[in-house]
Amino acid sequence: MNFQAIAEASLPIQIHLGTVVLSLIATLAIAVMKTGTPRHKFAGRVFVVMMAITSISSFWINEIDMFRGFSMIHLLSIFVLINLFLGVRAARNKQIARHRRHMRGTAIYGIGIAGAFTFLPDRLMYVVFLAPLLN
């Protein structure tokens, strides 16, 4: 593993990576715990805050410049922010099925799909984890 690449990355990328890792941990915790408990609510709050920071920090990451420094991944960041808002609102309104849908969508698309793209050649996670194995 090449953790030096993370140390050499820009501050927005380091913040982005750190908050997405915390979001992933919160997601895994939420997946195994009973819903509606104080622990679930705490982990959910951690997830929402970390995903919001992850999404917002992406706007300072402009390696893939498709249109004035932005790329399709920034549309995903907007999707995540909207889903976080809608998911929290649904939970507050006791619309649990809607809350679950929004939060699962946020985790699947915001962590899973976006995360998968970071393992493409020359992207940071590829450089950290896959390039040392393949070279």
DRENTORTI-556299 format. One line per 8 residues: number of its first residue (from 1); their letters; for each residue z, x, y of N, C-alpha, C, CB. Coordinates in steps of 0.02 Angstrom, whole numbers. Glycine has a CB too. Example, Ala and Ser with C-alpha at 12.3 -4.5 7.8 and 13.67 -1.06 7.14 Angstrom:
1) as) 390/660/-284/390/615/-225/390/660/-165/452/565/-224 | 354/642/-112/357/684/-53/394/645/2/286/704/-30
***
This chain:
1) mnfqaiae) 0/42/-59/0/0/0/0/44/62/61/-48/0 | -35/21/113/-44/60/174/-9/23/232/-119/70/190 | 57/30/235/95/-4/288/85/29/356/168/-5/270 | 56/89/357/41/122/420/-7/80/462/11/192/406 | -51/43/429/-99/1/465/-62/-53/505/-148/-32/417 | -7/-79/478/32/-129/515/66/-96/574/85/-162/468 | 94/-37/564/127/-1/619/79/15/675/159/63/593 | 16/27/658/-34/44/709/-68/-17/740/-87/89/678
9) aslpiqih) -54/-76/713/-85/-137/739/-56/-154/807/-75/-196/690 | -92/-195/845/-69/-216/911/-7/-260/904/-125/-254/949 | 31/-265/959/92/-306/959/78/-379/941/126/-302/1028 | 26/-411/967/13/-480/947/1/-487/871/-48/-507/985 | -32/-438/842/-44/-440/769/22/-432/732/-95/-386/747 | 65/-387/755/130/-377/722/173/-440/728/166/-317/754 | 174/-471/786/211/-534/795/183/-587/750/209/-557/869 | 117/-593/749/82/-642/708/101/-633/634/6/-636/717
17) lgtvvlsl) 98/-572/611/113/-558/541/186/-572/525/96/-485/524 | 231/-550/568/302/-562/556/320/-636/553/343/-529/610 | 293/-674/599/310/-746/600/277/-784/543/289/-777/667 | 218/-762/522/187/-797/465/224/-781/400/112/-777/459 | 251/-721/394/291/-705/335/354/-748/333/310/-629/334 | 388/-756/391/446/-800/394/427/-872/380/480/-794/463 | 369/-893/404/344/-961/389/333/-971/314/279/-976/427 | 306/-920/282/294/-924/210/359/-929/172/253/-863/187
25) iatlaiav) 408/-889/191/474/-892/159/504/-962/168/521/-838/188 | 501/-989/229/527/-1056/241/489/-1108/200/522/-1074/316 | 424/-1100/193/384/-1146/153/406/-1146/81/309/-1128/158 | 415/-1086/53/437/-1081/-16/507/-1110/-26/437/-1007/-38 | 551/-1099/22/618/-1128/18/615/-1204/20/662/-1102/76 | 575/-1231/66/569/-1304/72/540/-1334/8/524/-1322/132 | 494/-1298/-24/462/-1323/-85/511/-1333/-143/406/-1276/-106 | 564/-1294/-144/611/-1298/-200/675/-1336/-184/629/-1229/-223
33) mktgtprh) 686/-1354/-122/748/-1388/-105/739/-1464/-99/776/-1361/-40 | 794/-1498/-104/793/-1571/-97/777/-1588/-24/861/-1602/-118 | 733/-1637/-15/712/-1656/53/765/-1697/88/646/-1694/50 | 765/-1693/154/809/-1734/195/879/-1705/204/815/-1800/166 | 894/-1651/170/961/-1621/176/965/-1578/239/977/-1578/113 | 1025/-1560/260/1031/-1515/317/995/-1448/306/1104/-1502/333 | 997/-1422/245/961/-1360/229/886/-1369/237/977/-1336/158 | 860/-1425/214/789/-1440/221/770/-1444/295/771/-1507/185
41) kfagrvfv) 811/-1478/334/797/-1485/405/799/-1417/441/847/-1533/438 | 847/-1374/422/851/-1308/452/789/-1267/434/915/-1272/429 | 772/-1266/370/712/-1228/348/650/-1256/382/705/-1230/271 | 647/-1322/390/591/-1354/424/585/-1332/497/597/-1429/421 | 642/-1327/530/642/-1304/600/618/-1232/604/712/-1312/631 | 642/-1190/558/619/-1121/556/543/-1119/546/655/-1081/499 | 518/-1160/498/447/-1163/484/408/-1182/547/433/-1213/428 | 430/-1234/581/394/-1259/640/392/-1206/695/426/-1324/667
49) vmmaitsi) 449/-1176/710/452/-1126/763/409/-1065/745/525/-1104/776 | 415/-1042/683/377/-983/663/302/-997/661/400/-959/594 | 282/-1055/637/211/-1072/637/184/-1081/708/199/-1136/596 | 225/-1108/752/203/-1115/822/192/-1046/853/256/-1156/863 | 239/-1000/841/230/-933/868/170/-899/835/295/-890/856 | 162/-909/770/104/-880/735/39/-905/767/106/-899/660 | 35/-970/778/-27/-999/806/-38/-976/877/-23/-1075/805 | 13/-976/918/6/-955/988/-12/-881/992/71/-969/1027
57) ssfwinei) 19/-840/950/4/-768/953/-68/-754/934/50/-730/906 | -100/-798/895/-169/-786/874/-217/-785/934/-192/-841/825 | -198/-816/989/-243/-817/1047/-247/-749/1082/-220/-870/1097 | -204/-702/1063/-208/-634/1089/-238/-586/1038/-138/-610/1110 | -262/-615/982/-295/-574/931/-369/-591/935/-265/-589/858 | -408/-543/956/-479/-557/970/-527/-509/936/-490/-556/1044 | -509/-485/876/-553/-439/841/-619/-471/822/-519/-412/779 | -617/-533/803/-679/-569/785/-700/-608/847/-668/-617/722
65) dmfrgfsm) -748/-581/883/-769/-609/947/-833/-650/937/-779/-554/1000 | -825/-715/928/-883/-758/920/-904/-790/987/-869/-813/868 | -853/-804/1029/-867/-836/1093/-812/-816/1142/-871/-913/1087 | -827/-769/1186/-780/-746/1238/-711/-729/1211/-774/-800/1291 | -710/-692/1156/-648/-669/1127/-617/-717/1077/-599/-658/1181 | -647/-773/1066/-620/-822/1020/-665/-829/959/-611/-890/1054 | -636/-855/905/-673/-864/844/-653/-931/813/-661/-806/794 | -682/-946/756/-666/-1008/720/-592/-1011/701/-710/-1015/658
73) ihllsifv) -561/-954/690/-491/-953/671/-447/-983/726/-469/-882/655 | -469/-978/788/-430/-1007/843/-431/-1083/841/-457/-981/910 | -484/-1112/814/-485/-1184/803/-432/-1204/752/-555/-1208/779 | -422/-1162/702/-369/-1174/653/-301/-1171/686/-374/-1123/596 | -292/-1126/733/-229/-1120/770/-215/-1184/809/-230/-1060/817 | -266/-1212/839/-258/-1276/875/-240/-1331/826/-323/-1293/915 | -274/-1333/768/-260/-1381/716/-186/-1377/695/-306/-1370/655 | -162/-1316/685/-92/-1306/664/-45/-1332/718/-79/-1232/650
81) linlflgv) -56/-1316/780/-12/-1339/834/-10/-1415/838/-34/-1309/901 | -68/-1447/831/-71/-1520/833/-33/-1549/773/-144/-1545/833 | -45/-1520/714/-11/-1545/654/64/-1535/657/-39/-1511/592 | 87/-1480/686/159/-1470/694/188/-1525/738/173/-1402/724 | 155/-1538/794/179/-1591/838/181/-1659/802/133/-1596/900 | 126/-1676/769/122/-1741/734/172/-1745/677/52/-1752/707 | 183/-1689/642/231/-1689/587/302/-1697/610/225/-1625/548 | 321/-1664/664/388/-1671/692/398/-1742/717/400/-1620/748
89) raarnkqi) 347/-1768/752/352/-1836/778/360/-1886/721/290/-1854/820 | 323/-1877/667/328/-1922/609/398/-1919/579/275/-1904/556 | 426/-1859/573/493/-1852/545/545/-1887/589/512/-1778/537 | 539/-1879/654/586/-1912/700/580/-1988/698/574/-1887/771 | 520/-2012/682/509/-2084/677/519/-2111/607/439/-2101/701 | 546/-2069/563/560/-2087/493/497/-2106/454/609/-2144/490 | 440/-2079/474/377/-2089/438/367/-2029/391/315/-2096/488 | 404/-2031/335/410/-1973/292/345/-1955/258/463/-1986/239
97) arhrrhmr) 307/-2003/235/242/-1987/202/195/-1953/252/210/-2052/175 | 193/-1977/313/151/-1947/364/177/-1876/381/150/-1990/428 | 242/-1870/387/273/-1805/400/253/-1755/345/350/-1811/404 | 260/-1775/283/243/-1733/226/170/-1711/228/259/-1769/160 | 125/-1758/243/53/-1743/247/38/-1690/300/14/-1807/263 | 67/-1700/359/54/-1653/414/82/-1583/398/85/-1679/480 | 141/-1581/370/172/-1516/357/138/-1481/299/247/-1525/341 | 118/-1518/248/81/-1487/193/13/-1461/218/70/-1537/135
105) gtaiygig) -20/-1499/259/-84/-1477/288/-75/-1414/329/-115/-1532/330 | -22/-1412/367/-8/-1353/408/3/-1292/364/54/-1364/452 | 42/-1300/311/55/-1244/266/-8/-1222/228/110/-1262/216 | -45/-1270/202/-104/-1254/163/-158/-1221/205/-133/-1317/130 | -173/-1251/262/-226/-1223/305/-201/-1164/347/-254/-1278/350 | -142/-1172/376/-117/-1120/422/-94/-1057/388/-61/-1148/461 | -67/-1063/327/-44/-1004/291/-94/-987/235/27/-1015/261 | -110/-1035/193/-151/-1023/135/-223/-1003/151/-152/-1083/92
113) iagaftfl) -259/-1047/185/-329/-1034/199/-337/-976/249/-363/-1098/228 | -300/-979/304/-304/-925/353/-282/-859/322/-261/-940/415 | -230/-861/281/-206/-801/248/-258/-771/202/-143/-815/210 | -294/-813/167/-346/-789/121/-399/-749/158/-378/-848/83 | -416/-771/219/-467/-735/258/-444/-666/279/-485/-776/319 | -378/-655/282/-354/-588/303/-363/-536/248/-280/-592/322 | -382/-559/187/-395/-513/132/-469/-495/125/-369/-542/68 | -510/-517/171/-581/-498/171/-586/-424/191/-623/-543/219
121) pdrlmyvv) -638/-389/169/-646/-318/186/-640/-304/261/-713/-292/161 | -604/-251/276/-592/-227/344/-542/-268/385/-657/-224/381 | -515/-321/356/-460/-357/390/-394/-324/371/-460/-434/370 | -341/-338/408/-279/-301/401/-248/-305/331/-229/-326/452 | -243/-364/302/-211/-369/236/-253/-335/183/-200/-443/218 | -319/-335/192/-362/-298/146/-345/-223/151/-437/-311/163 | -341/-198/213/-326/-127/224/-258/-109/196/-329/-110/299 | -209/-153/204/-141/-139/181/-135/-143/105/-91/-189/213
129) flaplln) -161/-195/75/-147/-207/4/-206/-191/-43/-128/-278/-6 | -267/-207/-25/-323/-201/-72/-360/-134/-67/-371/-256/-61 | -371/-110/-7/-409/-47/1/-376/11/-38/-414/-29/75 | -310/19/-36/-280/74/-75/-293/67/-151/-205/78/-62 | -299/7/-175/-311/-4/-247/-384/8/-265/-291/-74/-267 | -429/-7/-219/-500/-5/-233/-532/63/-217/-535/-58/-195 | -498/104/-179/-526/169/-159/-498/225/-201/-513/184/-86
***
